Amino acid sequence: MTQSMRSSVGSSLLIVFSMLCCFVTLRAADTNFHNAPESARETKNPYEGQKAAALAGKTLYARNCLSCHGKAGQGVGNVPSLVDGKIESVTSGEVFWFVSKGDKKDGMPSWAFLPAQQRWQVVTFVKSLGLSQTSQDANTPAPPDMSTAKLKAPAPRPPFTDFRYENPGTKRKITVRDLPQPYATRSAENSPELVARPSNIWPAAPAGFKVELYAADFDEPRLLRTAPNGDIFLAESGAGRIRVFRGMTGDGKPEEASIFASGLKRPYGLAFYPPGPDPQWLYVGNTDEVVRIPYHSGDLKASGLPQHIASLPAGGGHWTRSVEFSADGKKMFVAVGSASNDDDTDNNSAEKDRADILSCDPSACELHVYAYGIRNAGGGLGINPQTGELWCSVNERDALGDNLVPDYITHVQEGGFYGWPWWYIGAHQDPRQKGKHPELKDKVIVPDVLLQPHNASLEFTFYGGKQFPADYKGDMFASQHGSWNKTVRAGYEVIRVPLHQSGHASGEYEDFLTGFVLPDGNVWGRPVGVTVAPDGSLLVSDDGSNSIWRVSYKGK
């Protein structure tokens, strides 16, 4: 095996074990697999060939690696494939050694804090994944998704629901009194099996609304932003670039499209600065830093290179970084999600400045914690134009049962504590953190709007257009990327949060755009970005079908 081949394999495996980092550029090793010693090459996997170990490794992979590498290990965008045969040339011992040691220069953290058994289990699964795929005929159909058997489950008890009962216009409200006890149900492993959208399937919206395909064939389309001049910007995270669209044809398509910038590190957050009609910069939340790119109204291509503004925690866990500015432009906010599900931050240095919303003065950015205990608001930040308040959309923790813990959307109080990892939704203690930080019990803020647990709420927007009915004015639309930790899937939709023309929520929300899950439980679409186009229609990015959808109002 050549040195270049070993470097390629090393890069592929590094990304698997970076636990959702999905690093785009990796340094090649000079000698054997990342300079692994001969003793590592000779180390045997104690679980080699054991089906039980591979199955346990599959669960760990689903929790930490699937969103980047896909359920079949085929890779996403520029994330390398794990099923192209190269993995066979690296020994299990080398992989285990590298996962345990890490390499800061490559952006690979050490995972030595995980029990050795778990590290070997993931190695066992990944090695079996590569072998099983390369030994199959390319035309052999994939095995059926066994999660469809779970569709026999009984109807959920309100206010909780699942995709079978999501219907445009259905109103919902979850309160603190509705929360079950931890482990009231078993914690499920039910990651989505993405399939092609059948030709007769289309997203569904309330009566009077029309859904059209705005654009397609993207590489992981994520956050959307509307520029002050009306151009639509898209973070195409998998490709490391930003696209821009201009105008609207009679059939609801963009008149012009261009790549604004490329070569970025898994970009997600987008924000124009200074606020107002004449921004000079586009700020971008890469997975490990905030950069700014010169921008003047009407630019379809960047006129200069990205400039580093602030470094962000990176490596493992949630990778999206939302960026927003206060209405007066005096504060920049950046959301950084946790590196784990429920690690005690007292004992895990990898969680420093994570599960927080950070802030700085844009003129001299020195980030500090603005609000904390927010497991992952990296999917969405926004300023309420009516009140000037910062709002966020949050992915809460998993593995406490089907109906814990609710995701949420809320306005953010400066200095506010929202519970993670010790508490949740007020004075409810996570049983995995029993007895810790009792002094924080009464400080946990209850969010404004509780959503279905495991919905994976991401970007939202405040509706300021004039096309929708008058009672939609000022309301929020938020994408729900969809569950992996629920027996029967939930989310995979766009919801509406009424703000009652007051700028304030009263806890309820309603299904708005649904239909991204097929009746058999397979998934073809996953909403991510939401923005309002100049004509008042709503645009929704979907990284399941790699499309953007347009929702317009046609009347009764």
DRENRO-197146 format. One line per 4 residues: number of its first residue (from 0); their letters; for each residue x, y, z of C-alpha. Coordinates in Angstrom, 3 decimals. Layout:
// DRENRO-197146
NUM = A = X/Y/Z  ...
// end
This chain:
// DRENRO-197146
0 = MTQS = 0.000/0.000/0.000  1.382/3.414/-0.950  1.823/6.297/1.452  -0.844/8.347/-0.378
4 = MRSS = -3.342/5.511/-0.068  -2.681/5.278/3.680  -3.171/9.033/4.022  -6.475/8.796/2.181
8 = VGSS = -7.683/6.005/4.422  -6.516/7.923/7.475  -8.485/10.971/6.414  -11.634/8.915/5.915
12 = LLIV = -11.418/7.204/9.286  -10.471/10.404/11.062  -13.738/11.967/10.039  -15.788/9.019/11.245
16 = FSML = -14.425/9.308/14.749  -14.474/13.114/14.926  -18.068/12.639/16.076  -19.990/14.914/13.704
20 = CCFV = -17.087/17.263/12.982  -16.902/16.153/9.339  -13.587/17.906/8.770  -13.108/19.004/5.171
24 = TLRA = -9.319/19.361/4.905  -6.954/16.927/6.584  -3.172/16.652/6.759  -1.624/13.594/5.162
28 = ADTN = 0.472/11.347/7.353  4.144/11.030/6.553  4.599/7.363/7.349  2.294/4.544/8.425
32 = FHNA = -1.279/5.332/9.325  -0.831/8.630/11.216  2.541/7.392/12.474  0.920/4.542/14.360
36 = PESA = 3.585/2.433/16.066  4.154/-1.155/15.052  2.587/-2.245/18.336  -0.687/-0.636/17.238
40 = RETK = -0.611/-2.496/13.929  -0.216/-5.754/15.795  -2.954/-5.056/18.379  -5.924/-7.344/17.856
44 = NPYE = -9.558/-6.307/18.175  -10.993/-8.398/21.042  -14.419/-8.153/19.371  -13.294/-9.004/15.843
48 = GQKA = -16.163/-10.488/13.858  -18.618/-10.423/16.758  -22.086/-9.454/15.572  -23.100/-8.113/18.984
52 = AALA = -20.107/-5.751/19.047  -20.822/-4.538/15.506  -24.445/-3.913/16.467  -23.399/-1.886/19.520
56 = GKTL = -20.939/0.006/17.320  -23.749/0.733/14.865  -25.687/2.458/17.646  -22.674/4.607/18.540
60 = YARN = -22.161/5.405/14.854  -25.823/6.441/14.490  -25.549/8.829/17.409  -22.318/10.481/16.369
64 = CLSC = -21.360/9.878/12.746  -24.430/9.154/10.644  -25.394/12.753/9.828  -22.090/13.199/7.985
68 = HGKA = -21.312/9.758/6.570  -24.847/8.531/5.973  -26.508/5.403/7.245  -24.659/3.202/4.736
72 = GQGV = -21.287/4.952/5.145  -21.463/6.292/1.607  -20.294/9.778/2.546  -22.039/13.116/2.104
76 = GNVP = -20.696/15.914/-0.078  -16.957/16.020/0.351  -16.996/13.668/3.350  -15.160/10.516/2.194
80 = SLVD = -16.878/7.190/1.679  -16.231/4.361/4.110  -17.386/1.666/1.712  -14.981/2.085/-1.201
84 = GKIE = -12.662/-0.757/-0.144  -9.770/1.347/1.190  -10.682/0.729/4.797  -9.578/-2.899/4.457
88 = SVTS = -5.908/-1.884/4.208  -5.771/-0.378/7.722  -5.710/-2.686/10.730  -8.241/-2.399/13.532
92 = GEVF = -5.398/-1.811/15.972  -4.157/1.240/14.041  -7.623/2.727/13.967  -8.145/2.120/17.677
96 = WFVS = -4.760/3.679/18.472  -5.525/6.804/16.445  -8.996/7.250/17.928  -7.531/6.976/21.418
100 = KGDK = -4.578/9.281/20.794  -6.084/11.905/18.500  -4.109/14.501/16.583  -4.676/18.215/17.221
104 = KDGM = -2.938/19.220/14.001  -5.464/17.182/12.076  -8.308/18.524/14.198  -8.883/15.077/15.685
108 = PSWA = -9.606/15.079/19.434  -8.591/12.203/21.645  -11.493/9.906/22.463  -9.593/8.094/25.206
112 = FLPA = -12.234/9.152/27.732  -14.672/6.749/26.068  -14.504/3.219/27.496  -12.169/1.035/25.462
116 = QQRW = -15.032/-1.354/24.810  -17.017/1.390/23.017  -14.031/2.419/20.916  -13.526/-1.187/19.832
120 = QVVT = -17.235/-1.535/19.073  -17.197/1.394/16.679  -14.057/0.032/15.035  -15.805/-3.327/14.664
124 = FVKS = -18.856/-1.745/13.033  -16.916/0.460/10.620  -14.685/-2.404/9.520  -17.681/-4.671/8.989
128 = LGLS = -19.468/-1.895/7.120  -16.649/-1.577/4.620  -16.302/-5.328/4.158  -20.004/-5.960/3.741
132 = QTSQ = -20.403/-3.208/1.178  -17.391/-4.124/-0.924  -18.419/-7.771/-1.015  -21.884/-6.977/-2.385
136 = DANT = -22.783/-6.708/-6.008  -23.356/-3.045/-6.829  -26.881/-3.831/-8.023  -27.914/-5.709/-4.903
140 = PAPP = -30.818/-3.830/-3.288  -30.323/-2.499/0.231  -32.004/-4.444/3.031  -35.373/-3.095/4.114
144 = DMST = -35.565/-0.490/6.858  -36.676/-2.489/9.878  -37.905/0.686/11.583  -41.069/0.423/9.471
148 = AKLK = -42.189/-2.341/11.816  -42.579/0.312/14.497  -45.470/1.892/12.596  -47.725/-0.575/14.382
152 = APAP = -47.201/1.516/17.504  -50.383/2.922/19.067  -51.404/6.518/18.504  -49.385/8.931/20.669
156 = RPPF = -51.099/10.515/23.644  -51.568/14.294/23.138  -49.930/16.728/23.344  -47.191/14.466/21.982
160 = TDFR = -47.347/13.283/18.400  -45.458/11.674/15.547  -45.289/12.062/11.770  -48.445/9.982/11.210
164 = YENP = -50.531/12.724/12.806  -48.724/15.829/11.537  -51.188/17.767/9.429  -51.011/21.363/8.136
168 = GTKR = -52.990/23.691/10.369  -53.083/21.369/13.403  -52.456/23.376/16.579  -50.374/21.994/19.445
172 = KITV = -49.210/23.078/22.881  -46.895/21.306/25.322  -46.615/22.581/28.890  -44.367/21.720/31.811
176 = RDLP = -47.247/19.745/33.354  -47.227/17.406/30.347  -43.669/16.171/30.834  -43.372/12.470/31.693
180 = QPYA = -40.882/11.004/34.112  -37.450/10.076/32.702  -37.361/6.602/31.152  -41.177/6.361/31.043
184 = TRSA = -40.490/4.700/27.702  -37.367/3.066/26.346  -34.982/5.270/24.403  -35.167/4.362/20.719
188 = ENSP = -32.532/4.173/17.997  -34.473/5.100/14.874  -32.267/7.071/12.481  -33.866/7.951/9.135
192 = ELVA = -33.322/5.935/5.984  -33.204/8.587/3.269  -34.906/7.543/0.059  -35.629/9.294/-3.218
196 = RPSN = -38.841/11.337/-3.288  -41.508/9.403/-5.189  -42.864/11.319/-8.180  -46.364/11.413/-6.710
200 = IWPA = -45.249/12.827/-3.327  -45.088/16.559/-2.569  -44.859/18.635/0.635  -48.266/19.563/2.033
204 = APAG = -49.275/23.065/3.237  -52.544/24.499/4.637  -55.472/25.205/2.331  -54.859/28.233/0.145
208 = FKVE = -51.078/27.681/-0.029  -49.135/26.299/-2.986  -45.807/24.421/-2.784  -43.341/24.535/-5.700
212 = LYAA = -39.783/23.334/-6.265  -37.635/26.488/-6.278  -34.225/24.868/-6.968  -32.517/21.483/-6.586
216 = DFDE = -29.317/19.416/-6.935  -27.390/20.942/-4.040  -24.717/19.487/-1.786  -26.222/19.628/1.725
220 = PRLL = -28.260/22.873/1.531  -28.601/24.313/5.016  -29.252/27.840/6.314  -30.978/30.470/4.154
224 = RTAP = -30.743/34.269/4.515  -32.418/37.054/2.574  -30.087/39.988/1.874  -31.423/43.539/2.310
228 = NGDI = -31.691/43.902/-1.496  -33.792/40.700/-1.726  -31.147/38.244/-2.931  -31.326/34.797/-1.317
232 = FLAE = -28.130/33.359/0.216  -27.703/29.641/0.907  -25.020/27.903/2.979  -24.200/24.760/1.018
236 = SGAG = -22.385/23.142/3.908  -21.313/19.871/2.307  -19.586/21.691/-0.551  -18.056/24.384/1.658
240 = RIRV = -19.602/27.212/-0.348  -22.289/29.899/-0.359  -24.746/30.341/-3.209  -26.836/33.376/-4.075
244 = FRGM = -30.123/33.547/-6.016  -31.764/36.608/-7.547  -35.226/37.323/-8.838  -38.229/35.090/-9.347
248 = TGDG = -39.580/33.747/-12.627  -43.278/33.322/-13.331  -43.080/29.658/-12.357  -41.364/30.340/-9.036
252 = KPEE = -37.718/29.731/-9.983  -34.697/32.009/-9.462  -33.821/34.216/-12.438  -30.090/34.174/-11.620
256 = ASIF = -27.855/31.903/-9.551  -24.195/32.196/-8.640  -21.571/30.808/-6.268  -20.749/33.716/-3.967
260 = ASGL = -17.839/32.108/-2.111  -16.219/28.677/-1.802  -13.421/26.909/0.072  -15.115/27.417/3.458
264 = KRPY = -15.045/25.052/6.432  -18.524/23.575/6.644  -20.306/26.962/6.595  -23.703/27.317/8.229
268 = GLAF = -24.499/30.656/9.884  -24.960/33.735/7.647  -25.515/37.342/8.754  -25.140/40.714/7.017
272 = YPPG = -23.310/43.548/8.774  -23.959/46.277/9.630  -27.722/45.782/9.938  -29.793/47.888/7.622
276 = PDPQ = -30.066/48.506/3.889  -26.343/48.888/3.112  -24.256/46.047/4.620  -20.520/45.902/3.947
280 = WLYV = -19.864/42.331/5.060  -21.341/38.865/5.051  -20.414/37.081/8.287  -20.173/33.298/8.062
284 = GNTD = -20.220/30.761/10.882  -17.754/28.069/9.867  -17.591/25.069/12.148  -14.397/26.335/13.839
288 = EVVR = -14.454/30.111/13.349  -16.400/33.188/12.350  -15.176/34.866/9.183  -16.413/37.871/7.260
292 = IPYH = -16.438/38.328/3.489  -16.607/41.720/1.750  -20.123/42.326/0.454  -21.920/45.212/-1.203
296 = SGDL = -25.555/45.219/-2.179  -26.014/43.309/-5.411  -22.776/41.308/-5.291  -23.204/37.863/-6.826
300 = KASG = -19.558/36.971/-6.191  -17.348/37.912/-3.259  -14.944/40.747/-3.999  -12.397/39.602/-1.429
304 = LPQH = -11.210/36.658/0.653  -12.688/35.654/4.027  -11.217/37.458/7.050  -10.884/35.662/10.384
308 = IASL = -12.936/37.299/13.156  -13.071/34.777/15.997  -12.060/31.198/16.715  -14.787/28.823/17.908
312 = PAGG = -14.677/25.509/19.776  -14.621/22.626/17.323  -14.124/18.898/17.257  -16.931/16.473/17.941
316 = GHWT = -20.613/16.908/18.621  -22.770/19.622/17.109  -20.991/21.383/14.256  -23.384/24.149/13.115
320 = RSVE = -22.609/27.739/14.157  -25.426/30.292/13.837  -24.507/33.986/13.675  -26.712/37.020/14.331
324 = FSAD = -26.361/40.751/15.114  -28.387/42.892/17.478  -30.652/45.407/15.753  -28.257/48.261/16.565
328 = GKKM = -25.237/46.276/15.349  -23.421/46.585/18.678  -23.448/42.863/19.494  -22.621/39.778/17.485
332 = FVAV = -24.100/36.499/18.730  -22.753/33.042/17.923  -24.389/29.781/19.004  -22.130/26.811/19.717
336 = GSAS = -23.729/23.452/20.477  -22.475/20.872/22.964  -19.901/18.224/22.148  -22.025/15.555/23.807
340 = NDDD = -25.501/14.512/24.847  -25.224/14.975/28.607  -21.584/15.157/29.741  -21.002/16.985/33.007
344 = TDNN = -19.197/20.127/31.887  -17.384/20.276/35.233  -15.322/17.256/34.182  -15.070/17.621/30.425
348 = SAEK = -12.794/20.334/29.078  -14.099/19.637/25.571  -17.332/21.417/26.590  -15.667/24.761/27.351
352 = DRAD = -17.621/27.589/25.662  -20.016/25.029/24.217  -23.750/24.639/24.871  -23.676/28.435/25.012
356 = ILSC = -24.617/31.504/23.063  -21.506/33.664/22.849  -21.345/37.393/22.193  -18.871/40.136/21.353
360 = DPSA = -18.559/43.714/20.127  -18.096/43.347/16.342  -15.540/46.177/16.269  -13.150/44.173/18.479
364 = CELH = -14.491/40.662/18.902  -13.591/39.025/22.209  -16.224/36.368/22.752  -17.853/35.862/26.135
368 = VYAY = -20.839/33.830/27.320  -24.163/35.631/26.783  -26.458/32.750/27.858  -25.640/29.174/28.880
372 = GIRN = -27.013/25.718/29.489  -28.407/25.700/25.935  -27.506/22.309/24.520  -27.541/23.317/20.856
376 = AGGG = -28.810/26.603/19.426  -26.377/26.272/16.529  -29.281/25.633/14.187  -30.973/28.975/14.587
380 = LGIN = -30.605/32.492/16.005  -32.699/35.533/15.101  -33.681/39.013/16.240  -37.388/39.631/16.712
384 = PQTG = -37.968/42.769/14.599  -40.877/43.856/16.788  -39.203/43.580/20.201  -35.487/43.586/19.350
388 = ELWC = -35.027/40.440/21.479  -32.667/37.623/20.560  -34.455/34.309/19.939  -33.048/30.824/19.478
392 = SVNE = -34.105/27.359/18.359  -32.711/24.521/20.477  -32.030/20.784/20.141  -32.356/19.357/23.638
396 = RDAL = -30.833/16.129/24.986  -31.756/12.570/24.032  -31.981/9.085/25.558  -34.478/9.828/28.364
400 = GDNL = -37.441/8.354/26.490  -39.742/9.138/23.574  -41.185/12.285/25.152  -38.173/13.797/26.900
404 = VPDY = -36.678/16.317/26.600  -38.738/18.777/24.501  -36.864/20.841/21.963  -37.799/24.496/22.201
408 = ITHV = -37.916/27.987/20.722  -37.484/30.921/23.068  -36.341/34.479/23.513  -32.949/34.598/25.218
412 = QEGG = -32.246/36.428/28.445  -28.749/37.832/28.878  -26.984/35.795/31.561  -29.825/33.287/31.474
416 = FYGW = -29.328/29.616/32.373  -31.424/27.051/30.474  -30.446/23.885/32.307  -28.077/21.697/30.301
420 = PWWY = -26.651/19.298/31.366  -27.872/19.143/34.975  -31.475/20.337/34.641  -34.128/20.729/31.959
424 = IGAH = -37.305/22.789/31.365  -37.253/24.355/34.817  -36.482/22.406/37.973  -36.302/18.930/36.409
428 = QDPR = -33.044/17.145/37.148  -31.435/14.926/34.554  -31.134/11.568/36.347  -27.711/11.070/34.789
432 = QKGK = -26.549/14.147/36.745  -28.289/13.342/40.006  -27.261/15.450/42.993  -25.174/17.936/41.004
436 = HPEL = -25.538/21.730/41.194  -28.620/22.024/43.394  -27.929/25.758/43.602  -28.945/26.085/39.936
440 = KDKV = -32.323/24.369/40.306  -34.344/27.548/40.689  -32.375/29.443/38.047  -33.412/27.283/35.088
444 = IVPD = -35.504/29.320/32.663  -38.563/27.636/31.153  -38.566/28.351/27.381  -41.413/30.161/25.599
448 = VLLQ = -42.467/27.337/23.257  -41.953/23.636/23.975  -41.774/21.454/20.859  -41.953/17.719/20.283
452 = PHNA = -38.958/15.990/21.878  -36.265/14.984/19.371  -37.755/17.193/16.604  -34.301/18.754/15.948
456 = SLEF = -35.514/22.329/15.560  -33.184/24.366/13.328  -33.508/27.695/11.471  -36.480/30.015/11.909
460 = TFYG = -37.612/33.332/10.486  -40.082/36.062/11.446  -42.658/36.567/8.724  -42.467/40.162/7.504
464 = GKQF = -43.925/39.658/4.032  -47.249/40.867/2.681  -48.352/37.807/0.697  -49.676/35.571/3.498
468 = PADY = -52.944/36.351/5.342  -52.789/39.265/7.786  -52.864/37.050/10.884  -49.481/35.566/9.859
472 = KGDM = -47.759/38.955/10.196  -44.809/38.734/12.598  -45.260/35.013/13.271  -42.319/32.604/13.266
476 = FASQ = -41.706/29.732/10.856  -39.223/27.125/12.051  -37.793/23.990/10.430  -37.877/20.678/12.277
480 = HGSW = -35.111/18.491/10.857  -36.537/15.294/12.343  -35.919/12.730/15.078  -33.532/9.804/15.425
484 = NKTV = -34.225/8.994/19.102  -37.985/8.338/18.971  -39.838/5.053/18.375  -41.981/6.559/15.617
488 = RAGY = -40.470/9.528/13.816  -41.451/13.105/14.677  -40.491/16.415/13.111  -39.565/16.452/9.420
492 = EVIR = -41.774/19.516/8.966  -41.954/23.308/9.159  -44.022/24.743/11.998  -45.669/28.114/12.594
496 = VPLH = -45.328/29.813/15.989  -48.004/32.522/16.427  -46.768/35.730/18.058  -50.212/37.357/18.003
500 = QSGH = -48.990/40.630/16.447  -47.414/41.340/19.844  -43.971/39.828/19.288  -44.570/37.392/22.156
504 = ASGE = -45.350/33.676/22.121  -47.957/32.003/24.301  -46.650/28.441/24.001  -48.636/27.021/21.089
508 = YEDF = -47.475/26.166/17.593  -49.006/24.495/14.546  -47.947/22.177/11.756  -47.419/24.146/8.542
512 = LTGF = -45.413/22.200/5.925  -45.502/18.405/6.258  -45.239/15.241/4.154  -41.472/14.622/4.210
516 = VLPD = -41.928/11.108/5.654  -43.550/8.339/3.601  -46.351/6.216/5.070  -43.898/3.327/5.544
520 = GNVW = -41.679/5.490/7.775  -38.898/6.145/5.267  -37.748/9.749/4.892  -37.228/11.664/1.662
524 = GRPV = -36.857/15.237/2.959  -35.468/17.105/5.977  -36.213/20.857/6.352  -33.317/23.045/7.526
528 = GVTV = -33.322/26.677/6.341  -36.282/29.057/6.310  -36.442/32.589/4.904  -38.930/35.019/3.367
532 = APDG = -38.461/35.947/-0.304  -39.061/39.533/-1.526  -42.481/38.584/-2.919  -43.580/37.312/0.497
536 = SLLV = -43.351/33.607/-0.261  -41.534/31.279/2.125  -38.394/29.406/1.020  -37.382/26.178/2.793
540 = SDDG = -34.120/24.301/2.242  -34.230/20.511/2.483  -30.983/18.551/2.875  -32.777/15.228/2.431
544 = SNSI = -33.729/15.818/-1.202  -31.055/18.562/-1.588  -33.697/21.040/-2.689  -35.276/24.397/-1.868
548 = WRVS = -39.081/24.572/-1.707  -41.227/27.677/-2.230  -44.510/28.133/-0.380  -46.805/30.855/-1.712
552 = YKGK = -50.352/31.920/-0.806  -52.987/31.717/-3.525  -56.081/32.472/-1.453  -59.161/30.454/-0.595
// end
